[in-house]
């Protein structure tokens, strides 16, 4: 791999080891932690993750689990912007915002976020423009269909080649529109339009996606892990996925269990 860091306006993240992105869903309907965090509880969880050794905080205001109900821009903003404003001045790690909406992304960056995590695959030119104009970093995720139907579709054929081609085309398009090459992180989109077998194949062969971009893996508490590791808890199965990701030199793992993941990576 011929990259060493992700860069955004006035900041960067180096990859001396696999970095840990901690998930904070401020939603009532996320599949594993919906409704747990809002208001002061959300703030407390953020600083708890910092104490546990997290490298990035990823805040989401709209669930994208199977069967999710889309929320309006207004509702998503009301869920995440006050939280970002409350914690960003005191945080020693960057905030990422998990959103598909360009207007929400712009508001989040204004509030103090530094990274946009776009499960929509960075296919919206308005999102590309927001990232470029703000000098933000961005995670571009592979998604084989529109978000509202992706969980009802399944890929066929050579999934690694298709994912690689999609992500590299997406990155090229973003760069052509002003996004910095060193600001782009790619994510193969485990759990989005893939079978359990395909998810595991991607995880075990994610190194084949390697190019000029850091790779993020988000397998934490995904349903396919229960099939692969039926005797383990959700978090222990997720740690097995983290081990595979680290063995494949993945740059970032996106997880719920920050403390366990940090122990696994640093042990």
Secondary structure, DSSP 8 states (H G I E B T S, - for coil): ----EEEETTEEEE-SS-EEEEEEE--S--TTTTTS--HHHHHHHHHHHHHHT-SEEEEESS--STT-----HHHHHHHHHHHHHHHHTT-SSEEEEE-S-HHHHHHHHHHT--EEEETTTT--HHHHHHHHHHT-EEEEE--SS-TTTGGG----S-HHHHHHHHHHHHHHHHHHTT--GGGEEEE--TTSS--HHHHHHHHHTGGGG-SSSEEEE--TT-HHHHHH-TTS-HHHHHHHHHHHHHHTT-SEEEES-HHHHHHHHH-
